[in-house]
Amino acid sequence: MIDRQTVEKIKDAANIVEVVSEFVTLKKSGANYKGLCPFHNEKTPSFMVSPARNSCHCFGCGKGGTPVSFIMEHEQMTYPEALRWLAKKYHIEIRERELSDEEKREQSERESMFIINEYALKYFEDILHNHPDGVAIGKQYFRQRGIRDDIIRKFQLGFDLNDRYAFGRSALEKGYKEEFIEKVGICYKNERGELIDRYAGRVIFPWIGVSGKVVGFGGRKLDAATKGVQQKYVNSPDSEIYHKDHELYGLYQAKRAIAKEDCVYMVEGYTDVIAMHQAGIENVVANSGTALSNHQISILHRFTSNIVLLYDGDEAGIHAALRGTDMLLAEGMNLKVLLLPNGEDPDSFARKNTASDFRQYIVEHQTDFIQFKTDLLLRNERDPLKRANAINSIVQSISMVVNPILRDTYIHDCSQRMGIAEATLISQMNKFIRERKGQSAVRQVPASENPRPAAVSQPKVEKSGPSPVEQMIIQHIIRHGEKVVFENLSDEDGNTYNLSIAQYISLNLSVDGLTLSNDLYNQILSEAAAHSVEPGFVAEKYFINHDNINISRIATEMAMDKILLADSQQPRNDEEALRQRTQHLVLDFRMDYLDRRLKEIRREIAAATNDANRLQQLMEEFKDQSELRNALARKLGSNIIL
């Protein structure tokens, strides 16, 4: 691991103008620099680089950050990889933290496994291009599939000889250890203890991890050359460096295109990915016929929020399109589905059409997922029970959608199309949401391990995306969180104390058990309150250079972009102005909270018409919350920020 001292040295040395200039032509613009954004296509420069803040930000697409986060985004690197890139640029020697004996052993094993896989990759490639059987059998297969030699090289495809002892023999002769040859799964031992090639007689598809390391292999049988072999595909078994539900085939080759296009196409197989690349469509990955995992979705979400599931139009393709979709929706992905004409898969369709024709077909035929699922499950369905089950499934998917406005739109559209009262659908959707929250609560830390209970018990409001007032609170904390503007406050015992802006906001919200709707916002508030007691702490600098790349991005945007207030509306930095604004923001947050809760109560009242007791409870809560809101409005007066 890179030690903390070296990390700080790298961050201090990295100059944002020098780093961005490696990729973007910059021109001086006042105290800053301006250029065309490298993350999206634009004709008018909107990418600003600030030497003073040592950060960059695009006013068009919102991307940017510190030198570390810029390299991570632009080069699609991990945090340690970006640090090493910058260290190399600034000739900083990487000092690794001393590892424990156990860490050294694990690191040594992992490195040994990666080394074996790298050797295997070159071995299989060499066989394909230079061995007579590789050329006659393996390369001939790829050419029959219409795959060009440059694409074969791009994906580092290979071939394994029919001789089931060949790879093991070769690797041992080169000095590689039998233990690691077996651990990565390229070979296994027979009853006589001999190493047997797992992929003998198969064409090889390497799995390249997002960082560029070879993590595993897939081998496809060739019917004419591998009679008696039953499995069409054989994949690497799970190991220390390969977990099938963690990897996406083609992601390494696609990551830059995904980031540039802000969209990813999901297909089923290796050849689908390869054929689309050959057609000029590079922002495509495959999950190789398995349901998407949360880990895979999380990796994809690093590059884009937009995904199109692109499958065959037959029954198997439809089934594949439904797998893992609720997890995608819950992750906040914008999900569309495209089924190809009957008899076509992405491989065959890509080979028959140009890239422009393929893209045009996608634009014209991709369908919003909820609409796709509704059409699929309810088309020509007359059986009442089956219709009820289908509608339940559709509403459950809608309940996974993160964006509340989009969720309401789906409910309204489904009500119109299904002929079912909107209140009924809302009631069922809320039931699914409550059930998930209940299941989540069971998994939470026991109450005895939690901090002290809130002083006032507040009804729970369903969380959605951050509201404008929450964004203003976080912007205020990032710009001024460390400033102590609340002095000589007294507690019940008569003790006096001072509070920074971050501490004041944190204390006021926690007293009533209130939290912000965004986990990263809550982390920013918590860390700002905790660190503001430290001498020399400056919130803006701390969060812009935060180790969490997402927090760094938020801080950079909040610091550079006047996204919430025009320059003329920015508050003065004197203590009284900051104190008044802080108090106002806390009151505005409470007002926003009550408004959202009242809206939810109205919806619950509409859905509870047949439950007199529940209706009475809701009416009483609505009355209480309305009185609180009116009192708060009087306190705020007409000078409300929002």
C-alpha positions as CSV (number, residue, x, y, z in Angstrom):
1,M,0.0,0.0,0.0
2,I,1.1,3.6,-0.6
3,D,1.8,5.2,2.7
4,R,-0.1,8.3,3.8
5,Q,3.0,10.5,3.7
6,T,3.6,9.6,0.0
7,V,-0.1,10.1,-0.9
8,E,0.0,13.6,0.6
9,K,3.3,14.3,-1.2
10,I,1.7,13.3,-4.6
11,K,-1.4,15.4,-3.9
12,D,0.8,18.4,-3.0
13,A,2.9,18.1,-6.1
14,A,0.2,17.5,-8.6
15,N,-0.7,20.8,-10.4
16,I,-4.2,20.7,-12.0
17,V,-3.2,22.9,-15.0
18,E,-0.2,20.7,-15.8
19,V,-2.2,17.5,-15.4
20,V,-5.2,18.6,-17.5
21,S,-2.9,20.1,-20.1
22,E,-1.7,16.5,-20.9
23,F,-5.2,15.9,-22.4
24,V,-6.8,19.3,-23.1
25,T,-5.6,22.5,-24.8
26,L,-6.1,25.3,-22.3
27,K,-6.3,29.0,-22.7
28,K,-5.9,31.6,-20.0
29,S,-9.3,33.1,-18.9
30,G,-8.8,35.6,-16.1
31,A,-7.4,33.9,-13.1
32,N,-8.4,30.5,-14.5
33,Y,-8.0,28.4,-17.7
34,K,-10.6,27.2,-20.1
35,G,-10.7,24.4,-22.7
36,L,-13.0,21.9,-24.5
37,C,-14.3,19.3,-22.1
38,P,-12.6,15.9,-22.5
39,F,-15.7,14.1,-21.1
40,H,-18.3,15.1,-23.7
41,N,-18.5,16.6,-27.1
42,E,-18.8,20.4,-27.2
43,K,-18.0,23.3,-29.6
44,T,-17.8,26.1,-27.0
45,P,-15.3,25.6,-24.2
46,S,-17.0,25.1,-20.8
47,F,-14.3,23.2,-19.0
48,M,-12.7,25.5,-16.3
49,V,-9.4,24.8,-14.5
50,S,-8.8,26.7,-11.3
51,P,-5.1,27.0,-10.2
52,A,-6.2,28.6,-6.9
53,R,-8.4,25.6,-6.0
54,N,-6.2,23.1,-7.8
55,S,-9.3,21.6,-9.4
56,C,-11.3,21.6,-12.6
57,H,-15.0,21.5,-13.5
58,C,-17.1,21.3,-16.6
59,F,-20.2,23.6,-16.6
60,G,-21.7,21.5,-19.4
61,C,-21.6,17.9,-18.0
62,G,-20.5,18.6,-14.4
63,K,-17.4,16.4,-14.4
64,G,-14.0,17.4,-13.0
65,G,-12.3,17.4,-9.7
66,T,-8.8,17.3,-8.3
67,P,-5.8,16.1,-10.3
68,V,-6.3,12.6,-8.8
69,S,-10.1,12.5,-9.6
70,F,-9.5,13.9,-13.1
71,I,-7.0,11.1,-13.9
72,M,-9.4,8.5,-12.4
73,E,-12.2,9.8,-14.6
74,H,-10.3,10.5,-17.8
75,E,-8.1,7.4,-17.8
76,Q,-10.7,5.2,-16.0
77,M,-8.2,4.3,-13.3
78,T,-8.7,3.3,-9.7
79,Y,-7.6,5.6,-6.9
80,P,-4.2,3.8,-6.3
81,E,-3.6,3.7,-10.1
82,A,-4.2,7.4,-10.5
83,L,-1.8,8.1,-7.6
84,R,0.9,6.0,-9.3
85,W,0.3,7.8,-12.6
86,L,0.8,11.2,-10.9
87,A,3.8,9.9,-9.0
88,K,5.4,8.8,-12.2
89,K,4.7,12.2,-13.8
90,Y,6.2,14.1,-10.9
91,H,9.1,11.7,-10.3
92,I,7.9,10.8,-6.8
93,E,9.2,7.6,-5.4
94,I,6.3,5.4,-4.2
95,R,6.9,4.4,-0.6
96,E,4.8,1.4,0.3
97,R,3.5,0.9,3.9
98,E,5.2,-2.0,5.5
99,L,2.8,-5.0,5.2
100,S,2.2,-7.6,7.8
101,D,3.4,-11.1,7.2
102,E,-0.1,-12.2,6.4
103,E,-0.6,-9.2,4.0
104,K,2.7,-10.0,2.3
105,R,1.7,-13.6,1.8
106,E,-1.7,-12.7,0.3
107,Q,-0.2,-10.0,-1.9
108,S,2.5,-12.4,-3.1
109,E,-0.1,-15.1,-3.9
110,R,-2.3,-12.6,-5.8
111,E,0.7,-11.3,-7.8
112,S,1.8,-14.8,-8.6
113,M,-1.7,-15.6,-9.9
114,F,-1.7,-12.5,-12.1
115,I,1.7,-13.4,-13.4
116,I,0.5,-16.9,-14.4
117,N,-2.5,-15.5,-16.1
118,E,-0.4,-13.0,-18.1
119,Y,1.9,-15.9,-19.2
120,A,-1.2,-17.9,-20.2
121,L,-2.6,-15.0,-22.2
122,K,0.6,-14.7,-24.2
123,Y,0.9,-18.5,-24.5
124,F,-2.7,-18.8,-26.0
125,E,-2.1,-15.8,-28.3
126,D,1.1,-17.2,-29.6
127,I,-0.5,-20.6,-30.3
128,L,-3.3,-18.9,-32.3
129,H,-1.0,-16.8,-34.4
130,N,2.1,-19.0,-34.8
131,H,1.3,-22.7,-34.2
132,P,0.0,-24.6,-37.3
133,D,-3.0,-26.0,-35.3
134,G,-3.7,-22.5,-33.9
135,V,-3.8,-20.9,-37.4
136,A,-5.7,-23.8,-39.0
137,I,-8.3,-24.4,-36.3
138,G,-8.5,-21.4,-33.9
139,K,-7.9,-18.5,-36.3
140,Q,-10.1,-20.2,-38.9
141,Y,-12.9,-20.3,-36.4
142,F,-12.7,-16.6,-35.7
143,R,-12.5,-15.8,-39.4
144,Q,-15.6,-17.9,-40.1
145,R,-17.3,-15.8,-37.5
146,G,-16.3,-12.7,-39.5
147,I,-13.9,-11.4,-36.9
148,R,-11.0,-9.3,-38.3
149,D,-7.4,-9.8,-37.3
150,D,-7.2,-6.4,-35.7
151,I,-10.2,-7.2,-33.5
152,I,-8.6,-10.6,-32.6
153,R,-5.5,-8.6,-31.4
154,K,-7.6,-6.0,-29.6
155,F,-9.3,-8.6,-27.5
156,Q,-6.2,-10.7,-27.2
157,L,-8.0,-13.9,-28.3
158,G,-6.2,-17.2,-28.3
159,F,-6.3,-21.0,-28.8
160,D,-5.3,-23.9,-26.6
161,L,-4.0,-27.1,-28.2
162,N,-5.8,-30.4,-28.1
163,D,-2.9,-31.8,-26.1
164,R,-4.3,-31.7,-22.6
165,Y,-0.9,-31.7,-21.0
166,A,0.7,-29.0,-23.2
167,F,0.0,-25.8,-21.1
168,G,0.9,-27.3,-17.7
169,R,4.1,-28.8,-19.2
170,S,5.1,-25.5,-20.8
171,A,4.4,-23.4,-17.6
172,L,6.4,-25.8,-15.4
173,E,9.3,-25.7,-17.8
174,K,9.3,-21.9,-17.6
175,G,9.5,-22.1,-13.8
176,Y,6.0,-21.3,-12.8
177,K,4.7,-23.0,-9.7
178,E,2.2,-25.9,-9.9
179,E,0.4,-24.4,-6.9
180,F,-0.6,-21.2,-8.7
181,I,-1.2,-22.9,-12.1
182,E,-3.9,-24.9,-10.3
183,K,-5.2,-21.9,-8.2
184,V,-6.0,-19.8,-11.2
185,G,-7.9,-22.7,-12.7
186,I,-6.1,-23.0,-16.0
187,C,-5.2,-26.5,-15.1
188,Y,-6.6,-29.1,-12.7
189,K,-5.2,-32.4,-11.5
190,N,-6.4,-35.8,-12.5
191,E,-6.5,-38.9,-10.3
192,R,-2.8,-39.5,-11.0
193,G,-1.8,-35.9,-9.9
194,E,-1.1,-34.7,-13.5
195,L,-1.9,-31.2,-14.6
196,I,-4.7,-31.2,-17.2
197,D,-5.4,-28.2,-19.4
198,R,-9.0,-27.0,-18.6
199,Y,-9.3,-25.3,-22.1
200,A,-7.7,-27.9,-24.3
201,G,-8.9,-27.7,-27.9
202,R,-10.9,-24.5,-27.3
203,V,-10.6,-20.9,-28.6
204,I,-9.8,-18.6,-25.7
205,F,-11.5,-15.3,-24.6
206,P,-9.4,-13.6,-21.9
207,W,-11.2,-11.7,-19.1
208,I,-9.3,-8.4,-18.6
209,G,-10.2,-6.6,-15.4
210,V,-11.0,-2.9,-15.4
211,S,-7.4,-2.1,-14.3
212,G,-6.0,-4.0,-17.3
213,K,-4.9,-7.2,-15.5
214,V,-5.8,-10.7,-16.8
215,V,-8.2,-12.1,-14.2
216,G,-9.6,-15.2,-16.0
217,F,-10.4,-17.0,-19.2
218,G,-13.4,-18.4,-21.1
219,G,-12.9,-21.2,-23.6
220,R,-15.4,-22.2,-26.3
221,K,-15.4,-25.7,-27.8
222,L,-15.1,-26.2,-31.6
223,D,-17.4,-29.0,-32.5
224,A,-15.2,-30.5,-35.2
225,A,-12.0,-30.4,-33.1
226,T,-13.4,-31.4,-29.7
227,K,-15.7,-34.3,-30.1
228,G,-16.8,-35.7,-26.7
229,V,-16.5,-32.4,-24.9
230,Q,-20.0,-31.6,-23.6
231,Q,-19.8,-28.0,-22.4
232,K,-19.9,-25.3,-25.0
233,Y,-18.1,-22.8,-22.8
234,V,-15.7,-23.4,-19.9
235,N,-14.8,-20.5,-17.6
236,S,-12.2,-19.9,-15.0
237,P,-13.4,-21.1,-11.6
238,D,-13.6,-18.6,-8.7
239,S,-10.3,-17.7,-7.3
240,E,-8.5,-14.9,-5.2
241,I,-8.4,-12.8,-8.4
242,Y,-11.5,-13.8,-10.3
243,H,-15.1,-13.8,-9.3
244,K,-17.5,-14.1,-12.2
245,D,-20.2,-12.0,-10.5
246,H,-17.6,-9.2,-10.1
247,E,-16.4,-9.0,-13.8
248,L,-18.0,-7.8,-17.0
249,Y,-16.5,-9.1,-20.3
250,G,-15.2,-6.2,-22.5
251,L,-15.3,-3.5,-19.8
252,Y,-11.6,-2.8,-20.1
253,Q,-11.9,-2.3,-23.8
254,A,-15.2,-0.3,-23.4
255,K,-14.6,1.9,-20.4
256,R,-13.5,5.0,-22.3
257,A,-16.3,4.7,-24.8
258,I,-18.9,4.2,-22.1
259,A,-17.7,7.4,-20.3
260,K,-17.6,9.4,-23.5
261,E,-21.0,8.2,-24.7
262,D,-22.5,8.2,-21.2
263,C,-24.3,5.0,-22.0
264,V,-23.5,1.2,-22.0
265,Y,-25.1,-1.6,-24.0
266,M,-25.4,-4.9,-22.1
267,V,-25.3,-8.1,-24.2
268,E,-25.0,-11.7,-23.3
269,G,-21.9,-13.2,-24.9
270,Y,-18.3,-12.7,-25.9
271,T,-18.9,-12.7,-29.6
272,D,-21.7,-10.1,-29.2
273,V,-19.3,-7.7,-27.6
274,I,-16.6,-8.4,-30.2
275,A,-18.9,-8.0,-33.2
276,M,-20.3,-4.7,-32.0
277,H,-16.7,-3.4,-31.5
278,Q,-16.0,-4.5,-35.1
279,A,-19.1,-2.5,-36.2
280,G,-17.7,0.6,-34.5
281,I,-19.9,0.4,-31.3
282,E,-17.4,0.2,-28.4
283,N,-19.5,1.1,-25.3
284,V,-20.7,-2.5,-24.9
285,V,-20.1,-5.2,-22.2
286,A,-21.4,-8.7,-21.5
287,N,-22.4,-10.5,-18.3
288,S,-22.1,-13.9,-20.1
289,G,-25.6,-15.2,-19.5
290,T,-25.8,-14.7,-15.7
291,A,-27.9,-12.3,-13.7
292,L,-26.3,-9.0,-12.9
293,S,-24.8,-8.7,-9.4
294,N,-24.8,-5.5,-7.3
295,H,-21.0,-5.4,-7.6
296,Q,-21.2,-5.4,-11.4
297,I,-23.9,-2.7,-11.4
298,S,-21.8,-0.6,-9.0
299,I,-18.8,-0.9,-11.4
300,L,-20.9,0.2,-14.4
301,H,-22.4,3.1,-12.4
302,R,-18.8,4.5,-12.1
303,F,-18.9,5.2,-15.8
304,T,-22.5,6.0,-16.6
305,S,-26.1,6.0,-15.3
306,N,-27.6,4.9,-18.6
307,I,-27.9,1.3,-19.7
308,V,-29.6,-0.4,-22.6
309,L,-30.2,-4.2,-22.4
310,L,-29.7,-5.5,-25.9
311,Y,-30.9,-9.1,-26.4
312,D,-32.3,-11.5,-28.9
313,G,-36.1,-11.2,-29.5
314,D,-36.8,-14.8,-28.7
315,E,-38.1,-16.2,-25.4
316,A,-34.6,-16.7,-24.0
317,G,-33.7,-13.1,-24.9
318,I,-36.9,-11.8,-23.2
319,H,-36.1,-13.8,-20.1
320,A,-32.5,-12.4,-20.1
321,A,-33.8,-8.9,-20.4
322,L,-35.8,-9.3,-17.1
323,R,-32.9,-10.6,-15.0
324,G,-31.4,-8.2,-12.5
325,T,-33.5,-5.2,-13.7
326,D,-34.9,-4.3,-10.3
327,M,-31.3,-4.0,-9.0
328,L,-30.4,-1.7,-11.8
329,L,-33.4,0.5,-11.0
330,A,-32.6,0.5,-7.3
331,E,-29.0,1.6,-8.1
332,G,-30.5,4.7,-9.9
333,M,-29.7,3.5,-13.4
334,N,-31.8,4.8,-16.3
335,L,-32.8,1.5,-17.9
336,K,-34.0,0.7,-21.4
337,V,-34.5,-2.5,-23.4
338,L,-33.9,-3.3,-27.0
339,L,-35.0,-6.7,-28.5
340,L,-33.5,-7.5,-31.9
341,P,-35.6,-9.0,-34.7
342,N,-36.4,-12.6,-34.4
343,G,-33.5,-14.9,-35.4
344,E,-31.0,-12.1,-34.8
345,D,-28.5,-11.7,-31.9
346,P,-26.1,-8.7,-31.4
347,D,-23.4,-10.7,-33.2
348,S,-25.3,-11.5,-36.3
349,F,-27.1,-8.1,-36.4
350,A,-23.8,-6.2,-36.1
351,R,-22.2,-8.2,-38.9
352,K,-25.2,-7.4,-41.2
353,N,-25.4,-3.6,-40.5
354,T,-23.1,-0.7,-40.3
355,A,-22.4,1.1,-37.0
356,S,-24.6,4.0,-38.1
357,D,-27.5,1.7,-39.1
358,F,-27.1,-0.2,-35.8
359,R,-27.1,3.0,-33.8
360,Q,-30.2,4.2,-35.7
361,Y,-32.0,0.9,-35.0
362,I,-31.2,1.3,-31.3
363,V,-32.5,4.9,-31.1
364,E,-35.7,3.9,-32.9
365,H,-36.5,0.7,-31.1
366,Q,-35.2,0.9,-27.6
367,T,-38.0,1.0,-25.0
368,D,-38.2,2.3,-21.5
369,F,-38.0,-0.7,-19.2
370,I,-41.3,-0.2,-17.3
371,Q,-43.1,0.3,-20.6
372,F,-41.4,-2.9,-22.0
373,K,-42.4,-4.9,-18.9
374,T,-46.0,-3.6,-19.0
375,D,-46.4,-4.5,-22.7
376,L,-44.7,-7.9,-22.2
377,L,-46.7,-9.1,-19.2
378,L,-50.1,-7.6,-20.0
379,R,-50.3,-8.0,-23.8
380,N,-53.4,-10.2,-24.6
381,E,-53.6,-11.4,-20.9
382,R,-57.3,-11.9,-19.9
383,D,-57.0,-14.1,-16.9
384,P,-57.7,-11.9,-13.8
385,L,-55.2,-13.7,-11.5
386,K,-52.4,-13.6,-14.0
387,R,-53.1,-9.9,-14.7
388,A,-53.0,-9.2,-11.0
389,N,-49.7,-11.0,-10.6
390,A,-48.3,-9.2,-13.6
391,I,-49.4,-5.8,-12.3
392,N,-47.9,-6.6,-8.9
393,S,-44.6,-7.4,-10.6
394,I,-44.7,-4.1,-12.6
395,V,-45.5,-2.0,-9.5
396,Q,-42.7,-3.7,-7.6
397,S,-40.2,-2.6,-10.3
398,I,-41.6,0.9,-10.2
399,S,-41.1,0.9,-6.4
400,M,-37.3,0.3,-7.0
401,V,-37.0,3.6,-9.1
402,V,-35.0,6.1,-7.1
403,N,-36.2,9.3,-8.7
404,P,-39.6,10.1,-7.1
405,I,-40.8,12.2,-10.0
406,L,-40.1,9.4,-12.5
407,R,-41.7,7.0,-10.1
408,D,-44.9,9.1,-9.9
409,T,-44.9,9.4,-13.7
410,Y,-44.7,5.6,-14.1
411,I,-47.6,5.2,-11.6
412,H,-49.7,7.7,-13.5
413,D,-49.0,6.1,-16.9
414,C,-49.7,2.6,-15.6
415,S,-52.9,3.7,-14.1
416,Q,-54.1,5.1,-17.5
417,R,-52.9,2.0,-19.4
418,M,-54.2,-0.6,-17.0
419,G,-57.5,1.1,-16.0
420,I,-56.7,0.8,-12.3
421,A,-57.1,3.6,-9.8
422,E,-53.8,5.5,-9.2
423,A,-54.4,5.4,-5.4
424,T,-54.5,1.6,-5.6
425,L,-51.2,1.4,-7.4
426,I,-49.7,4.0,-5.0
427,S,-50.8,1.9,-2.0
428,Q,-49.3,-1.2,-3.4
429,M,-46.1,0.6,-4.3
430,N,-45.8,2.0,-0.8
431,K,-46.3,-1.5,0.6
432,F,-43.3,-2.8,-1.3
433,I,-41.2,0.2,-0.2
434,R,-42.2,-0.4,3.5
435,E,-41.5,-4.1,3.3
436,R,-38.0,-3.4,2.0
437,K,-37.4,-0.8,4.7
438,G,-38.5,-3.3,7.3
439,Q,-36.1,-5.9,5.9
440,S,-33.4,-3.4,5.9
441,A,-34.1,-2.4,9.5
442,V,-33.7,-6.0,10.6
443,R,-30.2,-5.9,9.3
444,Q,-29.3,-2.7,11.1
445,V,-27.0,-2.5,14.1
446,P,-28.8,-3.4,17.4
447,A,-30.3,-0.3,19.1
448,S,-27.9,-0.8,22.1
449,E,-25.0,-0.1,19.7
450,N,-26.5,3.0,18.2
451,P,-25.9,6.6,19.5
452,R,-28.4,8.0,22.0
453,P,-32.0,8.2,20.7
454,A,-33.2,11.4,19.2
455,A,-34.9,13.9,21.6
456,V,-38.0,14.2,19.4
457,S,-39.4,11.2,17.4
458,Q,-40.1,12.3,13.9
459,P,-42.2,10.3,11.4
460,K,-40.1,8.9,8.6
461,V,-40.2,10.6,5.3
462,E,-39.2,8.5,2.3
463,K,-35.8,9.6,1.0
464,S,-35.4,10.6,-2.6
465,G,-32.7,12.6,-4.4
466,P,-31.2,15.6,-2.5
467,S,-33.5,18.7,-2.5
468,P,-32.2,22.2,-3.4
469,V,-32.1,23.1,0.3
470,E,-29.9,20.1,1.1
471,Q,-27.6,21.1,-1.7
472,M,-27.4,24.6,-0.2
473,I,-26.6,23.2,3.2
474,I,-23.8,21.1,1.8
475,Q,-22.4,23.9,-0.2
476,H,-22.5,26.1,2.9
477,I,-20.7,23.4,4.9
478,I,-18.0,22.9,2.2
479,R,-17.4,26.7,1.9
480,H,-17.7,27.7,5.6
481,G,-18.2,24.6,7.7
482,E,-15.2,25.1,9.9
483,K,-16.0,28.7,10.9
484,V,-17.1,29.2,14.5
485,V,-19.9,31.8,14.4
486,F,-22.1,30.4,17.3
487,E,-20.4,31.5,20.6
488,N,-21.2,31.5,24.2
489,L,-24.1,29.1,23.9
490,S,-25.4,27.6,27.1
491,D,-26.6,24.1,28.0
492,E,-29.1,23.0,30.7
493,D,-26.4,23.0,33.3
494,G,-25.3,26.6,32.5
495,N,-22.1,25.6,30.8
496,T,-21.1,27.7,27.8
497,Y,-19.7,26.4,24.5
498,N,-19.0,27.4,20.9
499,L,-20.1,25.7,17.7
500,S,-18.8,25.8,14.2
501,I,-21.3,26.0,11.3
502,A,-21.0,22.3,10.7
503,Q,-21.5,21.4,14.3
504,Y,-24.5,23.7,14.6
505,I,-26.2,22.1,11.6
506,S,-25.3,18.6,12.8
507,L,-26.6,19.1,16.3
508,N,-29.9,20.7,15.2
509,L,-30.7,17.9,12.8
510,S,-29.7,15.1,15.2
511,V,-31.8,16.4,18.0
512,D,-34.9,15.5,16.0
513,G,-33.5,12.5,14.4
514,L,-33.3,14.1,11.0
515,T,-30.8,13.2,8.3
516,L,-30.1,14.3,4.8
517,S,-31.4,12.2,1.9
518,N,-28.0,11.5,0.4
519,D,-25.5,9.2,2.2
520,L,-22.5,11.2,0.9
521,Y,-24.1,14.5,2.1
522,N,-24.5,12.9,5.6
523,Q,-20.8,11.8,5.5
524,I,-19.7,15.4,4.6
525,L,-21.8,16.8,7.4
526,S,-20.5,14.3,9.9
527,E,-16.8,14.7,9.0
528,A,-17.0,18.5,8.9
529,A,-18.6,18.6,12.4
530,A,-15.9,16.1,13.7
531,H,-12.9,17.8,12.1
532,S,-13.9,21.5,12.7
533,V,-12.5,21.3,16.2
534,E,-9.0,20.6,14.7
535,P,-6.6,23.5,14.4
536,G,-6.0,24.6,10.8
537,F,-9.0,22.5,9.4
538,V,-10.5,24.2,6.2
539,A,-13.6,22.3,5.0
540,E,-13.2,23.3,1.3
541,K,-9.6,22.1,1.0
542,Y,-10.3,19.0,3.1
543,F,-13.3,17.8,1.0
544,I,-11.9,18.8,-2.4
545,N,-8.9,16.5,-1.6
546,H,-11.0,13.8,0.0
547,D,-10.0,10.2,-0.6
548,N,-13.6,9.3,-1.6
549,I,-13.6,10.4,-5.2
550,N,-17.4,11.1,-5.1
551,I,-17.1,13.4,-2.2
552,S,-14.2,15.2,-3.9
553,R,-16.4,15.7,-7.0
554,I,-19.2,17.1,-4.9
555,A,-16.9,19.5,-3.1
556,T,-15.2,20.6,-6.4
557,E,-18.6,21.4,-7.9
558,M,-19.9,23.2,-4.9
559,A,-16.7,25.2,-4.6
560,M,-16.4,26.2,-8.3
561,D,-19.9,26.3,-9.7
562,K,-22.5,28.8,-8.4
563,I,-25.1,26.1,-9.0
564,L,-27.4,27.3,-6.3
565,L,-27.0,31.1,-5.9
566,A,-26.1,33.8,-8.4
567,D,-22.9,35.7,-7.5
568,S,-25.0,38.7,-6.5
569,Q,-26.8,36.5,-4.0
570,Q,-23.8,35.1,-2.3
571,P,-23.8,35.9,1.4
572,R,-21.1,38.1,3.0
573,N,-18.5,36.2,4.9
574,D,-18.8,38.2,8.1
575,E,-19.9,36.2,11.2
576,E,-23.4,37.7,11.5
577,A,-24.3,37.0,7.8
578,L,-23.0,33.4,8.1
579,R,-24.8,32.9,11.4
580,Q,-28.1,34.1,10.0
581,R,-27.8,32.1,6.8
582,T,-27.0,28.9,8.8
583,Q,-30.0,29.3,10.9
584,H,-32.2,30.0,7.9
585,L,-30.9,26.9,6.1
586,V,-31.8,24.7,9.1
587,L,-35.3,26.2,9.3
588,D,-35.7,25.8,5.5
589,F,-34.7,22.1,5.8
590,R,-37.3,21.5,8.4
591,M,-39.9,23.3,6.3
592,D,-38.9,21.2,3.3
593,Y,-39.1,18.0,5.5
594,L,-42.6,18.9,6.7
595,D,-43.8,19.7,3.2
596,R,-42.6,16.3,1.9
597,R,-44.2,14.6,4.9
598,L,-47.6,16.3,4.3
599,K,-47.5,15.3,0.6
600,E,-46.9,11.7,1.7
601,I,-49.8,11.8,4.2
602,R,-52.1,13.1,1.4
603,R,-51.1,10.1,-0.8
604,E,-51.6,7.7,2.1
605,I,-55.0,9.2,2.9
606,A,-56.1,8.7,-0.8
607,A,-55.0,5.0,-0.5
608,A,-56.7,4.4,2.8
609,T,-60.3,5.0,2.0
610,N,-61.4,1.6,3.1
611,D,-59.6,1.6,6.5
612,A,-61.4,3.9,8.9
613,N,-58.9,3.5,11.8
614,R,-55.9,4.2,9.5
615,L,-57.7,7.1,7.9
616,Q,-58.3,8.7,11.4
617,Q,-54.7,8.3,12.3
618,L,-53.5,9.9,9.1
619,M,-56.0,12.8,9.5
620,E,-54.7,13.5,13.0
621,E,-51.1,13.4,11.9
622,F,-51.9,15.7,9.0
623,K,-53.4,18.2,11.4
624,D,-50.4,18.0,13.7
625,Q,-47.8,18.3,10.9
626,S,-49.8,21.2,9.3
627,E,-49.7,23.1,12.6
628,L,-45.9,22.6,12.9
629,R,-45.5,23.7,9.3
630,N,-47.6,26.9,9.9
631,A,-45.7,27.8,13.0
632,L,-42.4,27.3,11.2
633,A,-43.6,29.5,8.3
634,R,-44.5,32.3,10.7
635,K,-41.0,32.0,12.2
636,L,-39.4,32.2,8.8
637,G,-41.7,35.0,7.7
638,S,-41.5,36.1,4.1
639,N,-37.7,36.0,4.0
640,I,-37.4,32.4,2.9
641,I,-34.4,31.3,0.9
642,L,-36.2,28.8,-1.3
